[in-house]
Amino acid sequence: MEYSFAVMPSTEISDSSRHDLQRHTKLINNIYLFGHDEFIPSFITNAWNILDQMPTEHTAREINIIFQNIIKNLMPNDTTAIDYFNFEIPSIHEGKNGWDVINFQYRFPVEFRFFFYDETSNVYMTIFRYLLKLYKAKASSLNFISSKLSNRQAPEEFEMLITNLHTIFTVLIGYLRSVFDSQYALLELSMQNARGYGDMQKAHFSFLHNIVSLSFLPINYNTNHTGPECYFILELLDYYDNFVLKLKWDFSNDLDSSRAVMKICCDRFNKIKNLAIATMQSVKSNGFNSKYLRILILSFEFQIWNNAPDEIANLDKFFENLQI
């Protein structure tokens, strides 16, 4: 990720300003990222029915009330997030549901504009949308698995597909959690040791750069470039959205049509498997983010075969063993 910013002079920072800045950074970590384990899952559960619908002029107010109640329940000793975060959901996008247009803004204090401003807010918003999609896909796939698709009379292949997809989403979320937690710990340490505002700013931009690139996100301050790793994940999420629509098919009515639907799903899933293998092989050969990529690959391998953590995993085997 490339970006430019006006570096603040390293004016000495007071202890009170450092404390306030660290408090706001922790707040952002708790809400936008994985700082609080239960926030994103709770938000998805409580807002699901509303955001599944086309937004109305009342949607934003309803979602903000849900957000406020979640904060009061999860963080009863510190509800300051209510003062700084606000959901905006326009009602003019025909044909789109609330998930497609949700906007979640952090109203940063003016005195910290050098640290939090429009570009950084957009990055955090993109990350939050990304996590919402992954968590929502994981949650809905688990719901299908739990019900065993019994009320849908779907073929066994569909249940195998949904189980495979749930595994992939679970591993990706676990990987992102390890990335965000480790990078935030480094940010906290850097902020504590910073001598001035300029040092604090540099630490924050380093943090953003690392979590974006290690998450394979298509964020660039000047372009909309999408890397191959992100393309694979976006393809996977798009496939899952279409897959869920197929699960609404009444398989009992028309056997030939059911087989045709199943073939479409299987064919595209196989293409995504091949894309994943080619992508990861390319990334490995280029040595890109090798440490964290190794963690991701080991996570996939460990999830399926429970291998020892120090073994070199082969992602090809993971996807090749997702038989349908």
Rosetta silent file (secondary structure, phi, psi, omega in degrees, C-alpha in Angstrom):
SEQUENCE: MEYSFAVMPSTEISDSSRHDLQRHTKLINNIYLFGHDEFIPSFITNAWNILDQMPTEHTAREINIIFQNIIKNLMPNDTTAIDYFNFEIPSIHEGKNGWDVINFQYRFPVEFRFFFYDETSNVYMTIFRYLLKLYKAKASSLNFISSKLSNRQAPEEFEMLITNLHTIFTVLIGYLRSVFDSQYALLELSMQNARGYGDMQKAHFSFLHNIVSLSFLPINYNTNHTGPECYFILELLDYYDNFVLKLKWDFSNDLDSSRAVMKICCDRFNKIKNLAIATMQSVKSNGFNSKYLRILILSFEFQIWNNAPDEIANLDKFFENLQI
SCORE:     score description
SCORE:     0.000 S_00000001
   1 L     0.000  130.383  178.908    0.000    0.000    0.000 S_00000001
   2 L  -113.558  138.133  176.027    1.340    3.378   -0.974 S_00000001
   3 L  -159.321  162.703  177.769    0.263    6.648    0.511 S_00000001
   4 L  -128.857  150.156  178.941    1.611   10.045    1.378 S_00000001
   5 L  -154.261  155.758  179.089    0.900   12.261    4.323 S_00000001
   6 L   -79.338  114.201 -176.685    2.144   15.468    5.853 S_00000001
   7 L   -74.720  130.010  176.636    4.475   14.463    8.646 S_00000001
   8 L   -72.121  145.124  173.256    3.958   16.331   11.855 S_00000001
   9 L   -64.190  149.754 -176.508    7.049   17.865   13.419 S_00000001
  10 L   -77.621   55.447  174.587    8.291   15.848   16.365 S_00000001
  11 L   -65.688  136.452 -177.434    6.957   18.333   18.883 S_00000001
  12 E   -59.608  137.176 -178.039    7.094   16.799   22.316 S_00000001
  13 L  -101.063  137.427 -179.990    3.791   15.279   23.324 S_00000001
  14 L   -75.533  158.242  179.750    2.377   15.727   26.807 S_00000001
  15 H   -61.816  -37.095 -179.126    1.443   12.730   28.929 S_00000001
  16 H   -68.212  -40.829  178.086   -2.225   13.749   28.892 S_00000001
  17 H   -66.743  -39.403  178.008   -2.306   14.028   25.077 S_00000001
  18 H   -61.683  -44.543 -179.687   -0.525   10.690   24.744 S_00000001
  19 H   -62.235  -44.369 -179.826   -3.070    9.090   27.063 S_00000001
  20 H   -63.527  -41.716 -179.353   -6.017   10.577   25.139 S_00000001
  21 H   -66.433  -40.625  177.131   -4.599    9.464   21.797 S_00000001
  22 H   -64.495  -36.730  179.440   -3.989    5.938   23.090 S_00000001
  23 H   -64.817  -42.923  179.171   -7.544    5.828   24.440 S_00000001
  24 H   -68.794  -36.184  177.913   -9.013    6.773   21.052 S_00000001
  25 H   -65.180  -40.820  177.029   -6.777    4.275   19.280 S_00000001
  26 H   -64.237  -37.673  178.573   -7.953    1.527   21.616 S_00000001
  27 H   -61.350  -45.239  178.386  -11.543    2.568   20.950 S_00000001
  28 H   -63.232  -42.254  179.037  -11.016    2.217   17.206 S_00000001
  29 H   -62.001  -40.866 -179.245   -9.345   -1.155   17.687 S_00000001
  30 H   -65.435  -35.797 -173.011  -12.255   -2.404   19.810 S_00000001
  31 H   -95.894  -50.237 -176.054  -14.912   -1.371   17.295 S_00000001
  32 H   -78.044  -33.148 -172.977  -13.393   -1.490   13.800 S_00000001
  33 L  -111.341 -141.994 -175.935  -11.027   -4.413   14.335 S_00000001
  34 L  -105.215   16.464 -174.361  -10.902   -7.398   16.699 S_00000001
  35 L   -55.743  -38.662  174.604  -10.144   -5.517   19.916 S_00000001
  36 L  -111.524  117.646 -171.799  -13.391   -6.680   21.487 S_00000001
  37 L   -56.127  -35.419 -168.562  -14.102  -10.312   20.649 S_00000001
  38 L   -97.008   -8.307 -172.083  -17.869  -10.075   20.765 S_00000001
  39 H   -64.267  -56.382 -175.895  -18.646   -6.758   19.072 S_00000001
  40 H   -62.518  -46.663  176.366  -18.735   -7.733   15.382 S_00000001
  41 H   -59.048  -39.872  179.685  -20.543  -11.079   15.956 S_00000001
  42 H   -66.151  -40.502  179.754  -23.083   -9.331   18.223 S_00000001
  43 H   -63.440  -44.985 -179.393  -23.649   -6.565   15.703 S_00000001
  44 H   -61.312  -45.155 -179.090  -24.237   -9.031   12.870 S_00000001
  45 H   -60.749  -44.849 -174.451  -26.678  -11.089   14.949 S_00000001
  46 H   -79.740  -29.113 -175.862  -28.727   -8.089   16.080 S_00000001
  47 H   -98.464   -3.793 -170.839  -28.678   -6.108   12.820 S_00000001
  48 H   -54.005  -55.827 -174.778  -29.077   -9.022   10.397 S_00000001
  49 H   -61.406  -37.351 -178.759  -32.812   -8.802    9.693 S_00000001
  50 H   -71.148  -45.788 -176.318  -32.763   -5.027    9.250 S_00000001
  51 H   -75.339  -15.610  175.387  -29.702   -4.891    6.991 S_00000001
  52 L   -72.630  -14.385 -178.082  -30.979   -7.745    4.837 S_00000001
  53 L   -97.144  162.862  172.546  -33.727   -5.405    3.654 S_00000001
  54 L   -65.509  130.506 -175.572  -33.599   -2.438    1.295 S_00000001
  55 L   -62.237  146.751  173.115  -32.787    0.612    3.482 S_00000001
  56 L  -119.251 -178.170  179.708  -35.476    3.106    4.397 S_00000001
  57 L   -68.951  -12.219 -179.043  -35.239    6.526    6.004 S_00000001
  58 L   -99.157   -9.796 -172.518  -35.513    4.798    9.394 S_00000001
  59 H   -60.899  -46.874 -177.850  -32.775    2.185    8.899 S_00000001
  60 H   -59.630  -42.971  179.868  -29.849    4.295   10.116 S_00000001
  61 H   -63.246  -42.668 -179.838  -31.682    5.254   13.310 S_00000001
  62 H   -63.805  -41.671 -179.542  -32.602    1.621   14.012 S_00000001
  63 H   -68.822  -37.938  177.957  -29.035    0.435   13.452 S_00000001
  64 H   -65.806  -35.486  175.641  -27.589    3.160   15.673 S_00000001
  65 H   -65.171  -42.235  176.448  -29.962    2.132   18.469 S_00000001
  66 H   -60.230  -45.342  178.952  -28.808   -1.467   18.062 S_00000001
  67 H   -58.770  -46.741 -179.162  -25.183   -0.301   18.174 S_00000001
  68 H   -61.913  -40.250  178.979  -25.772    1.716   21.347 S_00000001
  69 H   -67.032  -37.471  178.060  -27.452   -1.219   23.082 S_00000001
  70 H   -64.006  -44.760  179.409  -24.590   -3.541   22.140 S_00000001
  71 H   -60.800  -43.096 -179.943  -22.021   -1.120   23.564 S_00000001
  72 H   -63.710  -34.314 -179.646  -24.004   -0.803   26.805 S_00000001
  73 H   -79.222  -41.466 -175.416  -24.187   -4.586   27.131 S_00000001
  74 H   -85.542  -30.932 -175.995  -20.620   -5.441   26.122 S_00000001
  75 L  -129.468   60.529 -174.465  -18.802   -2.434   27.592 S_00000001
  76 L   -62.885  -23.705 -177.861  -20.914   -1.269   30.555 S_00000001
  77 L   -88.109   -9.301  179.774  -17.947    0.398   32.256 S_00000001
  78 L  -153.798   95.489 -177.567  -16.985    2.504   29.232 S_00000001
  79 L  -102.108   22.224 -177.002  -19.682    3.527   26.761 S_00000001
  80 L   -63.593  -20.152  178.223  -17.706    6.364   25.144 S_00000001
  81 H   -57.694  -30.978  179.993  -17.892    4.547   21.791 S_00000001
  82 H   -61.498  -32.315 -177.396  -21.496    5.774   21.555 S_00000001
  83 H   -77.133  -22.484 -170.884  -20.233    9.368   21.451 S_00000001
  84 H  -112.570  -13.891 -177.703  -17.725    8.822   18.637 S_00000001
  85 E  -114.790  143.820 -178.427  -19.259    6.261   16.259 S_00000001
  86 E  -150.438  132.387  176.941  -22.260    6.691   14.001 S_00000001
  87 E   -89.341  134.791  173.731  -23.850    4.551   11.295 S_00000001
  88 E  -121.956  123.527 -177.452  -24.994    6.196    8.072 S_00000001
  89 L  -132.817   96.436 -178.619  -27.172    4.128    5.746 S_00000001
  90 L   -63.892  147.538 -176.731  -28.548    5.996    2.707 S_00000001
  91 L  -106.971   19.068 -174.643  -31.987    4.940    1.505 S_00000001
  92 L  -104.495    2.363 -176.819  -31.576    5.917   -2.159 S_00000001
  93 L   -92.928   93.499  179.918  -29.798    2.796   -3.452 S_00000001
  94 L   -68.947  139.689  177.939  -32.494    0.795   -5.212 S_00000001
  95 L    83.309   -0.035  179.528  -31.862   -2.908   -5.481 S_00000001
  96 L  -117.805  145.766  176.772  -29.272   -2.940   -2.672 S_00000001
  97 L   -92.793 -179.796 -176.191  -29.702   -4.062    0.900 S_00000001
  98 H   -63.203  -32.885  179.561  -28.300   -2.429    4.001 S_00000001
  99 H   -61.709  -31.828 -175.347  -25.127   -4.527    4.007 S_00000001
 100 H   -73.528  -27.175 -170.942  -24.188   -3.087    0.603 S_00000001
 101 H  -121.294    6.425 -176.677  -24.357    0.578    1.591 S_00000001
 102 L   -61.883  137.539  178.389  -23.587    0.641    5.314 S_00000001
 103 E  -132.703  127.940 -172.923  -21.208    3.390    6.389 S_00000001
 104 E  -124.493  106.675 -171.521  -19.724    3.486    9.884 S_00000001
 105 E  -106.979  143.434  174.860  -17.946    6.699   10.793 S_00000001
 106 E  -103.106  118.995 -179.276  -15.666    7.614   13.666 S_00000001
 107 L   -87.996   87.664 -174.408  -16.080   11.238   14.737 S_00000001
 108 L   -73.863  151.067  176.819  -12.520   11.932   15.794 S_00000001
 109 L   -63.996  141.783 -177.085  -11.611   14.894   18.027 S_00000001
 110 H   -58.214  -37.154 -176.288  -10.444   17.929   16.066 S_00000001
 111 H   -67.066  -14.380  179.027   -7.188   18.150   18.009 S_00000001
 112 H  -109.335   26.677 -178.712   -6.192   14.729   16.673 S_00000001
 113 L   -61.238  -29.212  178.795   -6.879   15.522   13.014 S_00000001
 114 L   -66.746  -22.123 -175.102   -3.225   14.809   12.195 S_00000001
 115 L   -99.262  -45.006  178.132   -3.773   11.247   13.404 S_00000001
 116 L  -118.210  113.936  174.828   -7.326   10.468   12.275 S_00000001
 117 L  -142.505 -173.124 -167.135   -8.567   12.119    9.097 S_00000001
 118 H   -54.128  -44.184 -176.499  -10.648   11.250    6.053 S_00000001
 119 H   -66.057  -44.157  179.298   -8.183    8.891    4.381 S_00000001
 120 H   -67.564  -35.665  177.437   -7.450    6.898    7.522 S_00000001
 121 H   -62.391  -39.350  178.688  -11.172    6.786    8.334 S_00000001
 122 H   -65.287  -36.290  177.649  -11.851    5.317    4.883 S_00000001
 123 H   -64.192  -48.116  179.113   -9.233    2.635    5.471 S_00000001
 124 H   -61.148  -38.435  179.510  -10.796    1.626    8.774 S_00000001
 125 H   -64.858  -40.767  178.596  -14.244    1.606    7.148 S_00000001
 126 H   -63.603  -42.531  177.917  -13.005   -0.685    4.361 S_00000001
 127 H   -61.963  -43.324 -178.987  -11.491   -3.070    6.902 S_00000001
 128 H   -62.445  -43.682  177.670  -14.727   -3.079    8.902 S_00000001
 129 H   -60.377  -41.489 -179.879  -16.810   -3.904    5.801 S_00000001
 130 H   -60.076  -47.487  179.994  -14.357   -6.696    4.979 S_00000001
 131 H   -66.367  -37.816  177.503  -14.679   -8.215    8.455 S_00000001
 132 H   -59.113  -45.029 -178.615  -18.466   -7.894    8.345 S_00000001
 133 H   -63.954  -42.851 -179.922  -18.609   -9.890    5.104 S_00000001
 134 H   -65.802  -47.366 -179.315  -16.332  -12.618    6.449 S_00000001
 135 H   -64.742  -39.601  179.606  -18.126  -12.895    9.788 S_00000001
 136 H   -65.284  -41.412  177.728  -21.546  -12.836    8.126 S_00000001
 137 H   -64.252  -41.617  178.668  -20.496  -15.587    5.714 S_00000001
 138 H   -63.631  -44.379 -177.928  -19.110  -17.651    8.591 S_00000001
 139 H   -64.563  -45.149 -177.812  -22.263  -17.178   10.671 S_00000001
 140 H   -70.010  -35.318  177.284  -24.692  -18.058    7.891 S_00000001
 141 H   -65.574  -37.253  177.512  -22.652  -21.088    6.821 S_00000001
 142 H   -65.378  -37.571  177.846  -22.702  -22.314   10.428 S_00000001
 143 H   -61.537  -41.060  178.999  -26.478  -21.886   10.502 S_00000001
 144 H   -66.618  -40.700  179.805  -26.801  -24.082    7.425 S_00000001
 145 H   -64.466  -43.565 -177.731  -24.493  -26.705    8.910 S_00000001
 146 H   -62.110  -38.122 -179.774  -26.375  -26.708   12.221 S_00000001
 147 H   -81.788   -9.140 -179.081  -29.694  -27.257   10.496 S_00000001
 148 L    56.048   22.425  176.747  -28.077  -29.928    8.269 S_00000001
 149 L    57.113   17.744 -172.829  -30.082  -28.435    5.421 S_00000001
 150 L   -61.719  -36.202 -177.939  -32.878  -30.817    6.450 S_00000001
 151 L   -82.299    1.118 -178.472  -35.657  -28.405    5.684 S_00000001
 152 L  -111.275  -10.853  179.214  -34.236  -27.660    2.235 S_00000001
 153 L    52.924   39.327 -179.343  -33.869  -31.215    0.945 S_00000001
 154 L   -81.699  154.674  176.981  -30.589  -30.257   -0.677 S_00000001
 155 L   -62.187  158.550 -179.836  -28.173  -32.843   -2.096 S_00000001
 156 H   -60.503  -33.053  179.756  -25.358  -34.089    0.124 S_00000001
 157 H   -58.372  -34.692  179.197  -22.866  -32.243   -2.101 S_00000001
 158 H   -65.103  -41.346  179.153  -24.350  -28.940   -0.977 S_00000001
 159 H   -64.588  -37.428  177.538  -23.760  -29.792    2.666 S_00000001
 160 H   -66.135  -40.867  178.517  -20.155  -30.699    1.867 S_00000001
 161 H   -61.665  -46.184 -177.128  -19.694  -27.418    0.006 S_00000001
 162 H   -66.445  -34.360  177.219  -21.073  -25.342    2.857 S_00000001
 163 H   -66.957  -42.667  177.358  -18.850  -27.169    5.354 S_00000001
 164 H   -60.950  -44.534 -179.379  -15.785  -26.504    3.205 S_00000001
 165 H   -64.871  -40.980  178.529  -16.671  -22.823    2.896 S_00000001
 166 H   -60.763  -40.095  178.229  -17.257  -22.495    6.635 S_00000001
 167 H   -62.031  -44.455  179.947  -13.806  -23.952    7.259 S_00000001
 168 H   -61.906  -46.024 -179.761  -12.187  -21.450    4.893 S_00000001
 169 H   -63.549  -39.459  179.629  -13.949  -18.484    6.517 S_00000001
 170 H   -62.194  -44.020 -179.451  -13.022  -19.725   10.006 S_00000001
 171 H   -67.441  -42.446  179.381   -9.349  -20.009    9.095 S_00000001
 172 H   -61.339  -42.907  179.402   -9.268  -16.604    7.378 S_00000001
 173 H   -65.717  -41.490  177.442  -10.835  -14.902   10.403 S_00000001
 174 H   -62.102  -39.799  177.269   -8.408  -16.631   12.757 S_00000001
 175 H   -63.377  -47.506 -179.403   -5.499  -15.492   10.608 S_00000001
 176 H   -62.136  -37.531  178.087   -6.738  -11.888   10.516 S_00000001
 177 H   -61.145  -43.673 -179.626   -7.185  -11.894   14.277 S_00000001
 178 H   -65.043  -37.479  177.862   -3.559  -12.941   14.796 S_00000001
 179 H   -65.391  -51.295 -176.202   -2.394  -10.223   12.384 S_00000001
 180 H   -64.333  -42.178 -178.744   -4.454   -7.442   13.943 S_00000001
 181 H   -62.916  -44.879 -177.938   -3.627   -8.405   17.527 S_00000001
 182 H   -68.588  -40.074 -179.471    0.117   -8.538   16.918 S_00000001
 183 H   -70.432  -34.736  178.083    0.185   -5.306   14.917 S_00000001
 184 H   -69.618  -35.568  176.190   -1.898   -3.449   17.487 S_00000001
 185 H   -61.592  -40.198  177.040    0.456   -4.589   20.251 S_00000001
 186 H   -66.183  -38.586  178.123    3.338   -3.088   18.248 S_00000001
 187 H   -62.552  -44.879  179.233    1.363    0.136   17.766 S_00000001
 188 H   -59.077  -43.734 -179.780    0.743    0.449   21.501 S_00000001
 189 H   -64.728  -43.497 -179.743    4.437   -0.033   22.221 S_00000001
 190 H   -64.250  -40.048  179.536    5.464    2.506   19.573 S_00000001
 191 H   -67.615  -36.171  179.232    3.006    5.086   20.874 S_00000001
 192 H   -66.759  -34.369 -177.036    4.214    4.596   24.417 S_00000001
 193 H   -93.148   -5.303 -177.857    7.823    5.165   23.353 S_00000001
 194 L   -64.139  140.590  179.936    7.094    8.023   20.919 S_00000001
 195 L   -91.036  -27.118 -176.700    8.799   11.310   21.750 S_00000001
 196 E  -148.517 -179.718 -178.583    6.537   13.597   19.743 S_00000001
 197 H   -62.311  -37.523  179.754    3.442   13.904   17.586 S_00000001
 198 H   -61.931  -40.305  178.250    5.379   13.040   14.441 S_00000001
 199 H   -65.260  -38.433  178.963    6.519    9.739   15.953 S_00000001
 200 H   -64.378  -41.486 -179.072    2.942    8.918   16.950 S_00000001
 201 H   -64.852  -44.868  179.591    1.737    9.645   13.429 S_00000001
 202 H   -61.726  -40.038  179.646    4.417    7.493   11.812 S_00000001
 203 H   -62.416  -39.611 -179.204    3.584    4.606   14.157 S_00000001
 204 H   -68.073  -42.051  179.318   -0.082    4.819   13.196 S_00000001
 205 H   -68.724  -33.699  175.128    0.607    4.836    9.456 S_00000001
 206 H   -64.415  -40.802  177.455    2.965    1.901    9.843 S_00000001
 207 H   -60.396  -48.699  179.644    0.184    0.064   11.669 S_00000001
 208 H   -61.199  -44.569  179.974   -2.323    0.803    8.891 S_00000001
 209 H   -58.139  -44.847 -175.722    0.119   -0.219    6.189 S_00000001
 210 H   -68.740  -45.351 -176.644    0.830   -3.550    7.874 S_00000001
 211 H   -70.070  -29.928  177.986   -2.732   -4.602    8.634 S_00000001
 212 H   -70.785  -50.093 -176.595   -3.877   -3.693    5.123 S_00000001
 213 H   -69.129  -36.369 -179.901   -1.102   -5.512    3.277 S_00000001
 214 H   -77.310  -13.237  176.547   -1.155   -8.534    5.603 S_00000001
 215 L   -95.323   -1.933 -179.301   -4.936   -8.755    5.208 S_00000001
 216 L    62.965   31.883 -178.626   -4.616   -8.799    1.387 S_00000001
 217 L   -83.025  148.730 -178.113   -6.965   -5.811    1.159 S_00000001
 218 L   -87.809   50.386 -177.076   -7.225   -3.772   -2.087 S_00000001
 219 L  -103.671  126.012  171.165   -6.531   -0.437   -0.416 S_00000001
 220 L  -143.377  132.978 -175.483   -4.287    2.142   -1.983 S_00000001
 221 L   -63.561  -20.364 -175.748   -4.630    5.816   -1.273 S_00000001
 222 L  -114.290  -18.490 -178.016   -4.116    6.637   -4.958 S_00000001
 223 L  -137.657  172.394  176.229   -5.468    3.615   -6.848 S_00000001
 224 L  -110.748   35.609 -177.300   -8.004    0.827   -6.544 S_00000001
 225 L   -61.082  134.580  176.750   -5.494   -1.916   -7.287 S_00000001
 226 L  -115.721  119.846  179.664   -6.591   -5.383   -6.229 S_00000001
 227 L   -76.553  166.677 -176.952   -3.868   -7.939   -5.582 S_00000001
 228 H   -63.523  -34.650 -179.730   -4.258  -11.633   -6.442 S_00000001
 229 H   -65.683  -44.953  179.037   -4.743  -12.676   -2.812 S_00000001
 230 H   -65.598  -38.625 -179.795   -7.582  -10.207   -2.339 S_00000001
 231 H   -59.061  -41.160  178.157   -9.088  -11.184   -5.686 S_00000001
 232 H   -61.642  -46.081 -177.831   -9.297  -14.778   -4.477 S_00000001
 233 H   -65.855  -42.338  178.501  -11.014  -13.767   -1.217 S_00000001
 234 H   -64.753  -38.597  176.145  -13.464  -11.452   -2.994 S_00000001
 235 H   -62.450  -40.459  179.962  -14.244  -14.199   -5.501 S_00000001
 236 H   -63.243  -44.314 -179.858  -14.829  -16.568   -2.599 S_00000001
 237 H   -67.211  -39.710  177.840  -17.223  -14.153   -0.888 S_00000001
 238 H   -65.095  -40.710  177.191  -19.087  -13.454   -4.131 S_00000001
 239 H   -60.286  -42.932 -178.212  -19.350  -17.184   -4.741 S_00000001
 240 H   -63.996  -41.158  178.234  -20.741  -17.670   -1.257 S_00000001
 241 H   -57.700  -43.493  178.867  -23.390  -14.971   -1.778 S_00000001
 242 H   -70.806  -33.552  179.669  -24.555  -16.759   -4.924 S_00000001
 243 H   -63.478  -41.663  178.662  -24.297  -20.128   -3.208 S_00000001
 244 H   -61.575  -38.543  176.860  -26.707  -19.000   -0.480 S_00000001
 245 H   -62.186  -38.860  179.014  -29.201  -18.015   -3.167 S_00000001
 246 H   -65.668  -30.871 -179.371  -28.914  -21.522   -4.626 S_00000001
 247 H   -66.476  -17.477  178.198  -29.658  -22.988   -1.197 S_00000001
 248 L   -82.240   -3.719 -179.618  -33.104  -21.398   -1.421 S_00000001
 249 L   -67.908  142.081  176.698  -33.823  -23.605   -4.422 S_00000001
 250 L   -87.166   96.856 -173.200  -36.554  -26.204   -3.922 S_00000001
 251 L   -72.086  -14.907 -174.781  -34.594  -29.339   -4.782 S_00000001
 252 L   -81.686  -15.218 -172.460  -37.577  -31.638   -4.439 S_00000001
 253 L   -82.499  -41.992 -171.112  -39.526  -30.254   -7.411 S_00000001
 254 L  -140.712  103.201 -175.520  -37.279  -30.817  -10.405 S_00000001
 255 H   -63.180  -42.697 -179.471  -34.417  -33.328  -10.247 S_00000001
 256 H   -63.011  -43.820  178.352  -32.878  -32.263  -13.569 S_00000001
 257 H   -64.433  -38.454  179.220  -32.908  -28.596  -12.572 S_00000001
 258 H   -62.262  -42.204  178.384  -31.442  -29.487   -9.182 S_00000001
 259 H   -64.870  -37.474  179.036  -28.571  -31.313  -10.850 S_00000001
 260 H   -65.207  -42.717  177.489  -27.973  -28.326  -13.128 S_00000001
 261 H   -62.354  -43.871 -179.688  -27.838  -25.968  -10.145 S_00000001
 262 H   -62.220  -40.578 -179.259  -25.476  -28.325   -8.336 S_00000001
 263 H   -64.287  -40.758  178.202  -23.192  -28.541  -11.371 S_00000001
 264 H   -60.119  -46.143 -179.349  -22.958  -24.738  -11.619 S_00000001
 265 H   -63.468  -45.084 -178.299  -21.983  -24.479   -7.949 S_00000001
 266 H   -66.317  -41.587 -179.578  -19.429  -27.282   -8.155 S_00000001
 267 H   -61.629  -44.228 -178.551  -17.845  -25.982  -11.357 S_00000001
 268 H   -70.464  -36.674  178.464  -17.336  -22.506   -9.934 S_00000001
 269 H   -62.700  -40.124  177.953  -16.047  -23.862   -6.638 S_00000001
 270 H   -63.573  -36.942  176.976  -13.459  -25.917   -8.518 S_00000001
 271 H   -65.022  -39.552  178.820  -12.364  -22.787  -10.388 S_00000001
 272 H   -67.441  -37.701  175.336  -11.953  -20.956   -7.085 S_00000001
 273 H   -58.531  -46.961  179.978   -9.908  -23.869   -5.719 S_00000001
 274 H   -64.351  -38.150  177.272   -7.593  -23.628   -8.721 S_00000001
 275 H   -63.369  -41.887  179.789   -7.390  -19.855   -8.315 S_00000001
 276 H   -62.742  -44.389 -179.821   -6.463  -20.255   -4.651 S_00000001
 277 H   -62.885  -47.632 -179.649   -3.715  -22.741   -5.426 S_00000001
 278 H   -62.985  -40.391 -178.888   -2.250  -20.597   -8.214 S_00000001
 279 H   -63.402  -50.688 -176.300   -2.451  -17.455   -6.085 S_00000001
 280 H   -68.483  -34.690  176.048   -0.730  -18.902   -3.044 S_00000001
 281 H   -63.738  -41.267  178.513    1.935  -20.615   -5.120 S_00000001
 282 H   -63.932  -44.085 -179.650    2.689  -17.289   -6.792 S_00000001
 283 H   -63.847  -42.513 -179.800    2.818  -15.470   -3.469 S_00000001
 284 H   -63.741  -41.597 -177.387    5.100  -18.098   -1.955 S_00000001
 285 H   -67.345  -27.010  179.052    7.481  -18.009   -4.901 S_00000001
 286 H   -89.782   -5.402  178.494    7.755  -14.223   -4.613 S_00000001
 287 L    68.526   23.420 -176.630    8.370  -14.342   -0.886 S_00000001
 288 L   -75.720  122.448  178.294    5.571  -11.817   -0.228 S_00000001
 289 L    49.073   46.102 -169.457    4.790  -11.484    3.493 S_00000001
 290 H   -58.050  -38.198 -178.144    6.384  -14.894    3.937 S_00000001
 291 H   -62.806  -49.723 -176.856    6.113  -14.984    7.730 S_00000001
 292 H   -76.085  -32.122  175.795    2.402  -14.275    7.851 S_00000001
 293 H   -63.333  -38.225  176.763    1.641  -16.256    4.729 S_00000001
 294 H   -60.702  -41.038  178.297    3.284  -19.226    6.424 S_00000001
 295 H   -61.689  -43.292 -179.526    0.954  -18.688    9.387 S_00000001
 296 H   -64.012  -46.139 -179.483   -2.051  -18.619    7.067 S_00000001
 297 H   -63.673  -43.328  177.698   -1.013  -21.760    5.210 S_00000001
 298 H   -61.925  -34.653  179.431   -0.269  -23.578    8.464 S_00000001
 299 H   -64.520  -43.289  176.609   -3.691  -22.545    9.731 S_00000001
 300 H   -61.693  -46.670 -177.966   -5.391  -24.151    6.751 S_00000001
 301 H   -63.578  -44.648 -177.595   -3.300  -27.282    7.117 S_00000001
 302 H   -64.040  -37.480 -177.841   -3.808  -27.496   10.883 S_00000001
 303 H   -63.257  -35.722 -175.403   -7.564  -27.068   10.534 S_00000001
 304 H   -90.216  -47.619 -173.094   -7.859  -30.082    8.241 S_00000001
 305 H  -112.603   -0.387  178.680   -5.178  -32.517    9.351 S_00000001
 306 L    55.929   43.938  179.715   -4.175  -31.235   12.804 S_00000001
 307 L   -71.130  160.063  174.974   -0.510  -31.156   11.798 S_00000001
 308 L   -64.643  143.686 -174.948    2.236  -30.073   14.172 S_00000001
 309 L   -60.984  -23.144 -175.293    2.755  -26.269   14.038 S_00000001
 310 L   -91.505    3.685  179.009    6.365  -26.555   12.884 S_00000001
 311 L   -80.685  147.716  175.255    5.592  -28.571    9.761 S_00000001
 312 L   -81.247  118.577 -175.791    5.757  -26.930    6.341 S_00000001
 313 L   -87.464  160.164  177.091    2.230  -27.003    4.993 S_00000001
 314 L  -123.209  106.440 -176.231    1.123  -27.423    1.407 S_00000001
 315 H   -65.335  -26.563  177.645   -1.926  -25.324    0.574 S_00000001
 316 H   -55.170  -44.713 -177.440   -2.429  -27.294   -2.629 S_00000001
 317 H   -62.587  -37.908 -179.304   -3.366  -30.331   -0.525 S_00000001
 318 H   -58.435  -51.753 -175.895   -5.866  -28.323    1.475 S_00000001
 319 H   -74.369  -32.580  178.666   -7.859  -27.246   -1.539 S_00000001
 320 H   -67.118  -25.880 -179.523   -7.407  -30.509   -3.411 S_00000001
 321 L   -88.584    0.788  173.067   -8.931  -32.320   -0.426 S_00000001
 322 L   -82.272   71.748 -174.561  -12.066  -30.176   -0.490 S_00000001
 323 L   -76.910  143.640  177.497  -13.822  -32.912   -2.415 S_00000001
 324 L  -134.636    0.000    0.000  -17.344  -32.440   -3.705 S_00000001
